C-alpha cells in the first residue's frame, strides 16, 4: 500500500523529502512531495474522522509536515449564519486539574458541578487525567531511548481511557469516542516510531504528543455533560489559543490573534457550555505547543480574559490556599482572600497555589480567581482579587501583615566575592550572563551595598554548571586577586514571607528575624523587594521546616510548640509530668502553648515518642516498653525532629554529670530548664562559660528552682539588678528542711528528736546528713553571689556543718540517727543561751556583696525579726540594697517539697514559651 502526501482526500499536506532519510527526520530543509511504502512509520498515519481539527491537517514544520490552511477553513461548510460570541459577566470559567478528572467517578462529579452551575455561559478548562501527561512524556523518553516498551506504555494509556469511557458513556457517545481515540493512538504509534528511528524529538513534536491527554479528557467530559442533558461543545484550544514561545522556556499569549480565532471558532460552534483543553496551544505559524508544565491554570486565566468572564474558579483537591504548607505546619489556616500580588508571590516561591503566570491575564479585567475543593464543595475556598486593603468578602480587615509563608528546597547558594567588584560597571551583568549561558534558573539574588559580594540561589542540580561557568569567565580575575573566591553552599532552602500589608506595618521584618533567631535558625542570605510584598531568607535545608513553623507560629499565633525532654522522672520529675498532664489542655486552648513531651529518661531506661508521650500512662509505658537509657540518643531525639521548632531539656536531677552537658546543649540551640544546682555552683570557669553563651545567643537557660523551689528569688534579684539597683547583702533561710528543724527546736525537745521527726515527715533527704552538712545551702549562696556579680568558688564559702565530726564518716543514715543523741547537749546549750537573750536559732546563708564574701552558719535573731516568725518549712530571703536599705525586700514562702519545686520548673518552662512567642 502506498502512502501519499495527502492524509485524506480532503486534506492537502506536503511532507519533506528529508523524512526519507531516518538520520534527517528532524532536520527539514526543502519541502517536496514524498511517497512512502508500508514499512515507513508515517505510513501508519490513517485518514481519521477524528482529524477534524486543523491540527491533523496543520503544520508541523519541524517534521516537514505543513498544511494548506486558509482563512476559509475557519468557516462552516455551507451557509451557516455567524454567531457572535457573547462575552462579559454572563460567563464563568472553571478549571479542573488532573486529580479532579482522575477516574470515572470524579469525572461524573465534575460534570455535576458544571450542570449545577447557574451561570448563563460556562467555559470549562480541563487537564489530562491524573498522571497521563507524565505518561505521555514518558512515551517520548522511551522512544528517544529506542526502548520498544513505548508501545506497551501507549497501550496502557489507551486502556485507561477506554475503561473510563466504557464506565461513563454508552450508545453513540461511547462509539464515537472509542473510534476517535483509536485513530489517535494509531497516529501516535507512527509518530513515536519515527522518533524511535531518529533517536530524537524536537520540542514541537514533543508538545504535540504530550497534549493528547487534554484532548481525550475534554471529549470525555463533554460527552458526560451532554448525557446529563446540557448542550455542550468541546474545544481544541490549539485552534484558538495562540502563543509566542520565548527564549526562557515560556510562552506569551497573543491576545489579539487568539480573540479573532475565538470569534471564528464560536461562530462554528455556538454553545453556552464549552469544554476546552488546558495546557495546549499553537504558535502563530500553527505549530502545536504547550503552556509548559502546570499550564492548565494559565489556560483558564487566558480564556477568562478572552471571554471577559465574571469569575475564574480553579478546582483542586485542597480547600483553598493555606498560610503555609499544611504537610509541614499542621496549624496552617485557609486564607479567605489574597491580592493578585500576594498570590503571585506565593506561587513563585513554591506554594501550591497557581501557575505563577495565571494572575497576569485576569488582572487587567479585575476578574477574581477562586480556589475551591472539588471533594469538599461546602468549603468557601480562597478568593484572589485586586487589593481591597486586605479586606475579606465579609468586609473584615485582615489583622495579619503576613498572609502566608512558602519554601523552596534543594537549592545551592553561590557567592562571588572580591574587592575588585566594587565600583566596576558590568560585573553583575557578566556574572548573570554566565549563569544564563548555562540555562540555570536564578531563584533569588542578594548583594552587599558595598558591592564587595553578590550571592544568588540556584537549583542544586544546576550549581556545578554555574560554578564551572563562573570560574571559567572570571579565571583571570581570580588569579589576579580582583575576585577572592567563588564559593558554593549546598543544601539550602528559601523561606519567604508574603503579605501586602508588610509595606505599611512597622516591625514585620524584626518580628520575622526574631522568630528565626529564637528557633536558633542561622540565616545565610536575605532579600527584599522595594514593593515589600515579601521578605526572603536562605537557610539550611535541614532547618527549613523548623524555620517555617517558627515564623508561622509567631505571626499567626498558632500554638507555640515546644519539644520537651525530661531527665530524672523521680519525685520532682514525676510531679512535673503530672502537672504538665493536668494543665496541657488549658495551655493549648487558652494560651496557644503546646508542651509536647517527646522523651523521658531515667537512670536505666528511657521512653521516646515521635508525636508526644501520653502523660496519663507514662509510668506504665516506661516500665513496660522503655529502652535502655542513652543520653546522647535521647537529646538528639528531642532536639532534632525537624518538625517542632523549639526544644528544651528539663533536668530534674542533682547530677553533676548531667549538668556538664548544659553548655553543649545550649550551643546546639537546645533550651535548658533545671532545679539542678550543680552547674551554677560548680567550677567558676564553667559557670561563666555557660552564662556568656546564654547572653550572646537566643538560647535560654532558666534555673529559678535552684534556690527557692517555686519562690521568685532569682527573678527578683535579676529585676533589681536590671533596673539599676545595687545589691548590698542577701541573707536568708534557704533550706526548707533546716527551716522546719529549727522552727520546731523549741522547749525541751532534743535536736536529734526533731531531726528524726523531720525525716519521718519526709522533709529530709534519705540521709539527713545531706541537709545538715550545709552544702546545699552553700550552693544556693554561691548561685546568688555569682548572680550578684561575685566570682566566688564553692570552696570560698565557710560552712558550719551541723553534722558532728565523729558521725560524718558513719556508714549509714540509721547509724547516724542512732548516735546523734550523744551530741544534743551542744545545740541545746546554744538554744538556751538564745532564749535567755529573747532570740531564736536560725541556720542561714549570707552573701556580703560589699565585702565580696559569703557564709553559711547558725545565727541568733531576736523574736521580732522576720526570720524568727517562720513556721513549718518556709524559706525567707532578705535583699538589702541601696533602694531597700532601711527595710530589706523580703521574699517568703514554701521553699521545699515536690509540688512547689515542680511548680517552679513549670513556671520557667512557661516563661520560655512566652519568650518564644506565646501570648503573655
C-alpha positions in Angstrom: 0.0 0.0 0.0 1.5 3.4 -1.0 1.2 6.3 1.4 0.9 9.6 -0.5 1.4 13.1 0.7 -2.3 13.5 1.4 -3.5 12.2 4.7 -7.0 12.0 3.3 -8.8 13.2 0.1 -9.9 16.4 1.9 -6.6 17.4 3.4 -3.7 18.8 1.4 -0.4 18.1 3.3 3.1 18.1 2.0 5.9 16.1 3.6 9.6 16.9 3.5 11.8 14.6 1.4 14.1 14.7 4.4 11.8 12.1 6.1 13.1 9.6 3.6 16.4 9.5 5.4 16.0 8.5 9.1 19.1 10.3 10.2 17.5 13.6 8.9 14.0 13.0 10.3 14.1 16.1 12.4 16.1 18.3 10.0 13.7 19.6 7.4 15.2 21.6 4.6 13.4 21.9 1.3 9.8 20.6 1.0 8.9 18.1 -1.6 6.0 15.7 -2.2 7.0 12.3 -0.9 5.6 8.8 -1.1 6.2 6.1 1.5 5.8 2.3 1.4 4.2 0.4 4.2 7.4 0.0 6.1 7.8 3.7 6.8 6.5 4.8 10.1 4.3 7.6 8.7 2.5 5.1 6.5 0.7 4.1 9.7 -1.0 7.5 9.9 -4.6 6.9 8.8 -7.3 9.1 7.4 -9.4 9.6 10.5 -12.8 11.0 11.2 -11.1 12.5 14.3 -8.8 14.6 12.1 -11.4 17.3 12.1 -9.3 19.9 13.8 -6.7 21.8 11.9 -4.0 20.1 13.9 -4.2 16.9 12.0 -4.1 18.9 8.8 -1.9 21.6 10.3 1.7 22.4 10.1 4.4 20.5 12.0 7.3 22.4 10.3 10.0 20.7 12.3 8.9 17.4 10.8 8.3 18.8 7.3 4.6 18.5 7.8 2.8 21.5 6.5 -0.9 22.2 5.8 -2.6 24.4 3.2 -4.8 26.1 5.8 -6.7 29.1 4.6 -8.9 31.5 6.4 -11.8 29.8 4.7 -11.1 26.7 6.8 -12.4 28.6 9.9 -15.8 28.8 8.2 -18.5 26.2 8.3 -19.0 24.1 5.2 -22.1 25.5 3.7 -24.1 28.6 4.5 -24.2 29.0 8.3 -25.2 32.2 10.0 -22.3 33.6 12.0 -22.9 33.6 15.7 -21.3 36.4 17.7 -19.5 35.5 20.9 -21.3 36.9 23.9 -18.7 38.0 26.5 -18.7 39.5 29.9 -20.3 38.7 33.2 -22.6 36.1 31.7 -19.6 33.7 31.5 -17.9 31.9 34.3 -14.7 29.9 33.8 -13.9 26.7 35.6 -10.7 24.8 35.5 -10.4 21.2 36.7 -7.0 19.7 37.3 -5.8 16.2 36.7 -6.8 14.9 40.2 -10.4 16.3 39.6 -10.8 14.1 36.5 -8.6 11.2 37.7 -11.2 8.5 37.2 -14.8 8.0 36.0 -16.3 8.7 39.4 -14.5 12.1 39.6 -15.4 13.0 36.1 -19.1 12.4 37.0 -18.6 14.7 40.0 -17.1 17.4 37.7 -20.0 17.1 35.3 -22.4 17.6 38.1 -20.7 20.7 39.2 -20.8 22.1 35.6 -24.5 21.2 35.2 -25.5 22.7 38.5 -23.6 26.0 37.8 -26.4 28.6 37.1 -24.2 30.9 35.1 -25.6 31.7 31.7 -22.3 30.8 30.0 -19.8 28.2 31.2 -16.3 27.8 29.8 -14.6 24.7 31.4 -10.9 24.2 31.0 -9.8 20.6 31.8 -6.4 18.9 32.3 -5.5 15.4 31.3 -6.5 12.6 33.6 -4.2 12.2 36.6 -0.7 11.1 35.7 -1.5 11.0 31.9 0.7 13.9 31.0 3.6 12.3 32.8 2.8 9.1 30.9 2.8 10.9 27.5 6.2 12.5 28.2 7.5 9.0 29.3 6.4 7.8 25.8 8.7 10.4 24.2 11.6 9.4 26.5 11.2 5.7 25.8 11.0 6.3 22.0 14.1 8.6 22.1 16.0 6.0 24.0 14.9 3.3 21.5 13.1 1.4 24.2 10.4 -0.6 22.5 8.3 -0.6 25.7 6.8 2.7 24.5 4.3 0.5 22.6 3.2 -1.2 25.8 3.0 2.1 27.6 0.9 3.6 24.8 -1.5 0.6 25.0 -1.8 1.2 28.8 -2.8 4.8 28.1 -5.4 3.6 25.6 -6.7 1.0 28.0 -7.0 3.6 30.8 -9.2 5.9 28.7 -11.2 3.1 27.1 -12.2 1.7 30.6 -13.1 5.2 31.8 -15.2 5.8 28.7 -17.0 2.4 29.0 -17.8 3.3 32.6 -19.1 6.8 31.7 -20.6 6.6 28.2 -22.9 4.5 26.1 -24.5 4.4 22.7 -23.3 6.8 20.0 -21.2 8.9 22.5 -19.2 5.8 23.5 -18.8 4.6 19.9 -17.7 8.0 18.7 -15.1 8.4 21.5 -13.6 5.0 21.1 -13.3 5.4 17.3 -11.6 8.8 17.7 -9.1 7.7 20.4 -8.2 4.6 18.4 -7.3 6.7 15.4 -5.3 9.0 17.7 -3.4 6.0 19.1 -2.6 4.7 15.6 -1.2 8.0 14.6 0.8 8.4 17.8 2.3 4.9 17.2 3.5 6.1 13.8 4.9 9.4 15.2 6.7 7.6 18.1 8.1 5.1 15.6 9.7 8.0 13.7 11.2 9.2 17.0 12.4 5.7 17.8 14.2 5.5 14.5 15.7 9.0 14.7 16.5 8.8 18.4 15.5 12.4 19.0 12.3 14.5 19.1 12.0 18.3 18.7 10.2 20.4 21.2 7.2 21.0 18.9 6.8 17.3 18.2 7.1 16.5 22.0 4.4 19.2 22.7 2.1 17.7 20.0 2.3 14.2 21.6 2.1 15.4 25.2 -1.1 17.4 24.6 -3.3 14.4 23.7 -4.2 13.7 27.3 -6.2 17.0 27.4 -7.9 16.2 24.1 -9.2 13.0 25.4 -10.3 14.2 28.8 -12.1 17.2 27.3 -14.0 15.0 24.9 -14.9 12.5 27.7 -16.2 15.3 30.0 -18.1 17.0 27.1 -19.9 13.7 26.4 -20.8 13.2 30.0 -22.2 16.7 30.3 -24.2 16.2 27.1 -25.6 12.9 28.5 -26.7 15.0 31.5 -29.0 17.0 29.3 -26.9 20.1 28.7 -26.0 21.2 25.2 -22.2 21.2 25.1 -19.3 21.6 22.7 -15.7 20.7 23.2 -12.9 23.0 22.1 -9.4 22.0 20.9 -7.7 25.2 22.2 -4.9 24.8 19.6 -7.5 26.1 17.2 -8.0 29.2 19.3 -5.2 30.0 21.7 -2.1 31.5 20.0 1.1 32.0 21.9 4.7 33.1 21.1 7.4 31.0 22.6 10.2 32.9 24.4 13.8 32.0 24.9 13.1 31.3 28.6 11.1 28.2 28.1 7.9 30.2 28.5 5.2 31.5 26.1 3.5 34.8 25.8 -0.2 34.8 24.7 -1.2 36.7 21.6 -4.5 38.1 22.8 -5.4 39.8 19.6 -5.0 36.8 17.3 -6.5 34.5 20.0 -9.5 36.7 20.2 -10.0 36.6 16.5 -9.7 32.9 16.4 -12.1 32.5 19.3 -14.7 34.6 17.5 -14.3 32.4 14.4 -14.4 29.2 16.4 -17.5 30.3 18.3 -19.3 31.2 15.0 -18.9 27.5 14.0 -19.6 26.0 17.5 -22.2 28.2 19.3 -22.9 26.9 22.7 -23.2 28.3 26.2 -21.3 25.4 27.7 -17.9 24.8 26.3 -15.3 22.2 27.5 -11.8 23.4 26.4 -8.5 21.7 26.6 -6.0 23.1 29.0 -2.2 23.2 28.6 -2.1 23.2 24.8 -2.0 26.0 22.2 -0.4 26.9 18.9 2.2 29.3 17.6 1.3 32.0 15.0 2.8 29.6 12.5 0.2 26.9 13.5 2.8 24.7 15.2 1.4 22.9 18.2 2.9 23.9 21.5 2.1 23.9 25.2 1.9 26.4 28.0 4.6 24.2 29.7 4.2 22.3 32.9 1.2 23.1 35.1 -0.1 25.4 32.3 -3.8 24.5 32.6 -4.3 27.2 35.2 -2.7 29.6 32.8 -5.1 28.4 30.0 -8.1 29.1 32.2 -6.9 32.6 33.1 -6.2 33.4 29.4 -9.7 32.1 28.5 -11.2 34.1 31.3 -9.6 37.3 29.9 -10.7 36.4 26.3 -14.3 35.9 27.5 -14.1 38.8 30.0 -15.6 36.4 32.4 -17.2 37.2 35.7 -15.0 34.7 37.6 -12.4 32.0 37.1 -12.7 29.1 39.5 -9.7 26.8 39.9 -10.9 23.4 41.2 -8.3 21.3 43.0 -8.1 18.8 45.9 -7.5 21.3 48.7 -9.9 23.6 50.5 -8.1 26.8 49.3 -4.7 28.5 49.7 -3.1 27.8 53.1 -1.0 30.2 55.1 1.8 27.5 54.9 2.2 24.0 53.6 -0.2 22.0 55.8 2.1 19.0 55.5 4.8 20.9 57.3 2.7 23.2 59.5 -0.3 21.4 60.9 -1.8 24.7 62.2 -1.8 26.3 58.8 -5.1 28.1 58.0 -7.1 28.6 54.9 -6.8 32.2 53.6 -10.2 33.8 52.8 -8.7 36.3 50.4 -5.4 37.1 48.7 -4.5 40.0 46.4 -3.2 39.3 43.0 0.3 40.3 44.1 0.2 38.1 47.2 -0.9 35.1 45.2 1.8 35.6 42.6 4.5 35.9 45.2 3.4 32.8 46.9 3.1 30.8 43.7 6.6 31.9 42.6 8.1 30.7 45.9 6.7 27.3 45.6 3.3 27.5 47.3 0.7 25.1 45.8 -1.5 28.0 44.7 -1.5 28.6 41.0 0.8 28.5 38.0 2.9 31.7 38.6 1.7 33.4 35.4 -2.0 32.7 36.0 -2.6 36.0 37.7 -1.4 38.2 34.7 -4.3 37.7 32.2 -7.1 38.3 34.7 -5.6 41.3 36.4 -6.3 43.7 33.5 -10.1 42.9 33.7 -10.2 42.6 37.5 -11.5 39.0 37.2 -11.4 37.3 40.5 -9.9 33.8 40.8 -11.5 31.4 43.4 -9.6 28.3 44.5 -12.1 25.5 45.5 -12.0 21.9 46.5 -13.9 19.5 44.2 -14.0 17.0 47.1 -15.4 19.5 49.6 -18.0 21.7 47.8 -19.1 23.3 51.1 -15.7 24.9 51.7 -15.7 28.6 50.7 -12.2 28.4 49.2 -9.8 31.3 48.7 -10.7 34.4 46.6 -7.9 36.1 44.7 -8.7 39.6 43.5 -7.4 43.1 43.4 -6.3 44.5 46.7 -9.1 46.0 48.8 -6.7 46.9 51.7 -6.8 43.2 52.7 -10.5 43.0 53.5 -12.2 39.7 53.1 -15.5 39.1 51.4 -17.3 39.9 54.7 -15.6 43.3 54.9 -13.4 42.3 57.8 -10.0 43.7 57.7 -7.1 41.3 58.0 -5.1 41.6 61.2 -2.1 39.8 59.8 0.5 41.8 57.9 1.9 38.5 56.6 -0.6 36.4 54.6 1.5 33.3 54.1 4.8 31.5 54.0 6.3 29.4 51.2 9.5 27.4 50.9 11.7 26.1 48.1 14.1 23.2 48.8 17.1 21.7 47.1 18.9 24.9 46.4 22.5 26.0 46.5 23.8 29.4 47.3 26.6 30.8 45.0 28.7 33.6 46.4 31.0 35.7 44.2 33.3 37.9 46.4 36.1 40.2 45.9 37.3 43.8 46.4 37.7 44.2 42.7 34.0 44.1 42.2 33.3 47.4 43.9 32.5 50.2 41.5 33.3 48.2 38.4 30.4 48.5 35.9 29.2 45.4 34.3 30.3 42.9 36.9 26.8 41.8 37.8 26.0 41.6 34.1 29.0 39.3 33.5 28.0 37.1 36.4 24.4 36.6 35.4 25.3 36.4 31.7 27.5 33.4 32.5 24.6 31.9 34.5 22.2 32.5 31.7 24.5 30.8 29.2 24.3 27.5 31.1 20.5 27.8 31.3 20.3 28.0 35.1 17.4 29.5 36.9 18.3 32.1 39.5 15.7 32.0 42.3 17.0 34.8 44.5 19.7 37.5 44.4 21.3 39.4 47.3 24.1 42.0 47.0 26.0 43.8 49.7 25.7 47.6 49.4 29.5 47.8 49.4 29.4 45.8 46.1 32.0 43.6 47.7 30.0 40.4 47.1 27.0 39.0 45.2 25.2 35.8 46.2 22.3 34.1 44.5 20.4 30.9 44.8 20.0 28.3 42.0 18.6 24.8 42.0 21.2 22.4 43.4 21.2 20.2 40.3 22.4 23.2 38.3 25.0 24.6 40.6 28.0 22.7 39.3 27.5 24.0 35.8 27.0 27.5 37.2 30.2 27.3 39.3 32.2 26.0 36.4 30.9 28.7 34.1 31.8 31.4 36.6 35.3 30.1 37.3 35.9 30.0 33.5 34.5 33.5 33.0 36.4 35.0 35.9 39.5 32.9 35.9 41.8 35.9 35.3 40.1 37.9 38.0 40.5 35.1 40.5 44.2 34.6 39.6 45.0 38.3 39.9 43.2 38.6 43.2 40.4 41.0 42.0 38.0 38.3 43.0 38.8 36.4 46.2 36.5 33.4 45.7 33.6 31.8 44.1 32.0 29.6 46.7 29.1 27.3 46.8 26.9 26.4 49.8 24.8 23.3 49.0 21.8 22.0 50.9 19.9 25.3 51.2 16.2 26.3 51.2 14.4 29.5 50.7 11.8 30.7 53.1 9.6 33.6 52.0 7.1 35.6 54.0 4.4 37.2 51.8 1.9 39.9 52.5 0.7 43.2 51.0 0.3 44.9 54.4 4.0 44.3 55.2 4.8 47.5 53.4 2.7 49.6 55.8 3.2 47.7 59.0 6.3 48.6 61.1 8.3 45.8 62.6 7.4 42.9 60.4 11.0 42.2 59.4 12.1 42.5 63.0 9.4 40.0 64.1 10.3 37.7 61.3 14.0 37.6 62.1 13.4 37.5 65.8 11.3 34.3 65.4 14.1 32.7 63.4 16.7 33.7 65.9 14.7 32.3 68.8 14.4 29.0 67.0 18.2 29.1 66.6 18.0 29.3 62.8 21.0 30.7 61.1 20.3 32.9 58.0 22.6 32.6 55.0 21.2 35.4 52.9 18.4 37.9 52.8 16.5 39.6 50.0 13.5 42.0 50.0 12.0 43.8 47.0 11.2 47.5 47.1 7.5 46.6 47.0 8.0 44.9 50.4 5.5 42.3 49.4 7.9 39.6 50.6 10.9 39.0 52.7 13.1 36.1 51.6 15.8 34.3 53.5 18.1 31.4 52.7 18.5 28.8 55.5 20.0 25.3 55.7 17.6 22.8 54.2 17.6 20.7 57.4 16.4 23.8 59.3 13.7 24.8 56.8 10.7 23.1 58.4 11.6 24.3 61.9 12.1 27.8 60.5 8.7 27.7 58.7 6.9 26.5 61.9 8.7 29.2 64.0 7.7 32.2 61.8 4.2 30.8 61.2 3.6 30.4 64.9 4.9 33.9 65.6 2.6 35.7 63.0 -0.5 33.5 63.2 -0.5 32.9 66.9 -0.8 29.2 66.2 0.4 27.1 69.1 3.9 27.7 70.3 5.0 24.1 70.3 8.0 23.1 72.4 9.6 19.6 72.3 10.2 18.7 75.9 12.7 16.1 77.3 12.5 15.2 81.0 15.7 13.9 82.6 15.0 12.3 86.0 11.4 11.1 86.4 11.8 10.7 90.2 9.9 12.7 92.8 10.4 16.1 91.3 10.3 15.0 87.7 7.3 12.7 88.2 5.4 15.6 89.9 6.2 17.9 87.0 4.9 15.3 84.5 1.7 15.1 86.4 1.3 18.9 86.4 2.0 19.0 82.6 -0.7 16.4 82.1 -3.3 18.3 84.2 -2.6 21.7 82.5 -1.9 20.7 78.9 -5.5 21.2 77.6 -5.8 24.6 79.3 -2.5 25.7 77.8 -3.5 24.7 74.3 -6.9 26.2 74.5 -6.3 29.5 76.3 -2.7 30.2 75.8 -1.8 28.5 72.4 1.0 26.6 74.1 1.7 23.0 73.2 4.2 21.5 75.5 4.9 18.1 73.9 6.9 15.7 76.0 9.0 13.8 73.4 11.2 11.9 75.8 11.6 10.8 79.4 14.9 9.3 80.6 15.9 7.8 84.0 19.0 6.1 85.3 18.4 2.8 83.4 15.7 3.3 80.8 14.1 5.9 78.6 10.9 6.4 76.7 10.9 8.2 73.3 7.9 9.3 71.1 7.8 10.9 67.7 4.5 12.7 68.3 4.4 13.1 72.1 4.1 10.8 75.1 0.7 10.1 76.6 1.3 11.6 80.1 -1.7 9.7 81.6 0.2 6.4 81.5 3.9 7.3 81.1 5.0 5.3 84.1 3.4 2.1 82.8 4.7 2.6 79.3 8.2 3.4 80.6 8.4 0.3 82.7 7.0 -2.0 80.1 8.3 -0.6 76.8 11.2 1.6 77.8 14.5 1.1 76.1 18.0 1.2 77.5 19.0 4.7 78.6 21.2 6.6 76.2 21.6 10.3 76.9 23.1 11.1 73.5 20.2 9.4 71.6 17.7 11.0 74.0 18.9 14.5 73.4 19.1 14.0 69.6 15.6 12.7 69.5 14.1 15.6 71.5 16.0 18.3 69.6 16.4 17.1 66.0 12.9 16.1 65.0 12.9 18.9 62.3 9.1 19.4 62.9 8.9 21.3 66.3 11.0 24.5 66.0 12.0 24.7 69.7 13.2 22.2 72.2 14.0 22.2 75.9 15.8 19.8 78.2 14.4 19.8 81.7 17.0 18.4 84.1 15.2 17.3 87.3 18.3 15.5 88.8 21.1 16.6 91.1 23.7 15.0 88.9 26.8 17.0 88.1 27.5 14.8 85.0 24.1 15.8 83.5 24.9 19.5 84.4 28.2 19.2 82.5 26.3 18.9 79.2 24.4 22.2 79.5 27.0 24.2 77.5 26.9 21.8 74.6 23.1 21.7 74.6 22.8 25.5 74.7 25.4 25.8 71.9 23.2 23.4 69.8 20.2 25.7 70.3 18.5 23.5 73.0 17.0 25.5 75.8 17.6 24.2 79.4 15.4 24.4 82.5 16.6 22.9 85.7 16.4 22.9 89.5 19.9 21.2 89.5 22.3 23.4 91.4 25.5 21.7 90.2 26.1 23.8 87.1 25.7 27.2 88.7 27.6 26.3 91.9 30.3 24.2 90.2 33.6 25.4 88.9 33.6 29.1 88.2 35.1 28.9 84.7 32.4 26.5 83.6 29.6 28.7 85.0 31.0 31.8 83.3 31.3 29.9 80.0 27.6 28.9 80.2 26.4 32.3 81.1 28.4 34.0 78.4 27.0 31.6 75.8 23.5 32.3 77.1 23.9 36.1 76.8 25.2 36.0 73.2 22.5 33.7 71.8 18.8 33.3 71.8 19.0 30.0 73.6 17.6 30.3 77.1 18.8 28.8 80.4 16.3 29.1 83.3 17.1 27.9 86.8 14.7 29.7 89.2 14.1 26.5 91.2 17.7 26.1 92.1 17.5 28.5 95.1 13.9 28.7 96.4 12.0 25.9 94.7 8.9 27.8 93.5 9.8 31.2 95.1 10.8 34.0 92.8 14.2 34.6 94.2 16.4 34.6 91.1 13.9 36.7 89.1 13.6 39.2 92.0 17.4 39.5 92.1 17.6 40.0 88.4 14.8 42.5 88.4 16.7 44.6 91.0 20.0 44.5 89.1 18.4 45.1 85.7 16.6 48.2 87.0 19.9 49.7 88.3 19.6 48.9 92.0 22.8 47.9 93.8 22.8 44.7 96.0 24.5 45.2 99.4 23.6 42.0 101.2 21.5 38.9 100.7 20.6 36.9 103.8 18.1 34.0 104.1 16.9 30.7 105.3 17.4 28.7 102.2 16.7 25.2 103.4 13.1 24.0 103.9 14.5 21.1 105.9 16.6 23.2 108.3 13.8 25.8 108.5 11.4 23.0 109.7 14.0 21.7 112.2 14.8 25.0 113.8 11.2 26.1 113.8 10.4 23.0 115.9 13.6 23.0 118.0 11.9 24.7 120.9 11.2 24.0 124.6 12.8 20.8 125.9 12.9 18.9 122.6 16.3 17.4 121.7 17.9 18.2 118.4 18.1 14.6 117.4 14.4 14.1 118.2 13.5 17.0 115.8 15.7 15.5 113.1 14.0 12.1 113.4 10.6 13.8 113.2 11.6 15.7 110.1 12.8 12.6 108.4 9.6 10.7 109.3 7.6 13.6 107.8 9.6 13.5 104.6 11.3 16.8 105.0 14.9 15.5 104.8 16.9 13.6 102.3 17.1 9.8 102.9 20.3 10.6 104.7 19.7 13.7 106.8 23.4 14.5 106.8 22.9 15.8 103.2 20.8 18.5 104.7 22.7 19.1 108.0 26.0 19.4 106.3 25.0 22.8 104.9 26.4 22.0 101.5 23.1 22.5 99.8 22.7 26.0 101.4 26.3 26.8 100.4 25.5 26.0 96.8 22.5 28.4 96.9 24.7 31.1 98.4 27.2 30.6 95.6 24.5 30.9 93.0 23.2 34.2 94.4 26.7 35.5 94.9 27.5 34.9 91.3 24.2 36.4 90.2 25.2 39.5 92.2 28.5 39.7 90.3 30.9 38.0 92.8 33.3 35.5 91.3 33.4 33.0 94.1 34.1 29.3 94.2 32.2 26.9 96.5 35.5 26.5 98.5 35.4 30.2 99.3 32.3 29.8 101.4 32.8 28.9 105.1 30.2 26.4 106.1 29.2 25.5 109.6 28.1 21.9 109.4 25.5 20.6 111.9 26.8 17.0 111.5 29.1 16.2 114.4 32.7 15.4 113.3 32.7 11.8 114.6 29.5 11.0 112.7 30.5 12.3 109.3 32.1 9.0 108.3 29.3 6.8 109.8 28.4 4.1 107.3 24.6 4.5 107.2 21.9 7.0 107.9 20.5 4.6 110.5 23.8 4.6 112.4 23.9 8.3 112.2 20.5 8.8 113.7 21.3 6.2 116.4 24.4 8.0 117.6 23.1 11.6 117.1 21.6 12.0 120.6 25.1 11.8 122.1 25.7 15.3 120.6 22.4 17.0 121.6 24.0 18.9 124.5 25.9 21.4 122.5 22.9 22.6 120.4 20.6 22.6 123.4 23.0 24.9 125.2 23.1 27.3 122.2 19.3 27.3 122.2 19.1 28.1 125.9 21.5 31.0 125.5 19.5 32.4 122.6 16.3 32.1 124.6 17.8 33.9 127.5 18.5 36.8 125.1 15.0 36.7 123.7 16.2 35.2 120.4 16.0 32.1 118.3 18.5 30.0 116.4 18.3 30.0 112.6 20.5 28.3 110.0 21.2 30.9 107.3 23.2 31.7 104.2 24.7 35.1 103.8 26.0 36.9 100.7 28.0 40.0 101.7 28.3 41.8 98.3 30.0 44.8 99.8 32.9 42.8 101.2 32.8 40.2 98.4 32.3 37.1 100.6 29.6 34.6 101.7 29.0 32.3 104.7 26.7 29.5 105.9 26.2 29.4 109.6 23.9 29.1 112.7 22.9 32.6 113.9 20.7 34.2 116.5 17.8 36.5 115.7 15.5 38.3 118.1 12.0 37.2 118.2 10.7 40.3 116.4 13.0 39.6 113.4 11.2 38.3 110.2 13.4 35.2 110.3 12.0 34.3 113.7 8.4 34.5 112.5 8.6 31.4 110.2 6.6 28.3 110.6 6.8 24.9 109.0 9.3 24.6 106.2 9.0 28.1 104.8 12.0 29.8 103.3 12.7 33.5 103.7 15.2 35.7 101.9 16.0 39.4 102.6 17.5 41.6 100.0 19.3 44.7 101.3 20.0 47.1 98.5 20.6 50.8 98.0 16.8 51.2 97.4 15.8 48.8 100.1 18.4 49.8 102.7 16.4 50.6 105.8 13.7 48.0 105.2 15.0 44.9 103.3 12.9 43.4 100.5 11.5 40.1 101.8 10.6 37.0 99.8 8.9 34.4 101.9 7.1 31.1 101.3 7.3 27.4 101.0 10.8 26.6 99.8 10.7 22.8 99.7 8.5 20.0 98.6 7.9 18.2 95.3 4.8 20.3 94.3 6.3 23.7 94.7 9.6 22.7 93.2 7.9 21.2 90.2 5.7 24.3 90.0 8.9 26.5 89.9 10.2 24.4 87.0 6.8 24.6 85.2 6.9 28.3 85.6 10.3 28.5 83.9 9.0 26.4 81.0 6.1 28.8 80.5 8.4 31.7 80.7 10.4 30.1 77.9 7.2 29.7 75.9 6.5 33.4 76.3 9.9 34.3 75.1 9.5 32.1 72.1 6.3 33.9 71.0 3.4 32.6 73.1 1.0 35.4 74.2 1.7 36.7 77.7 
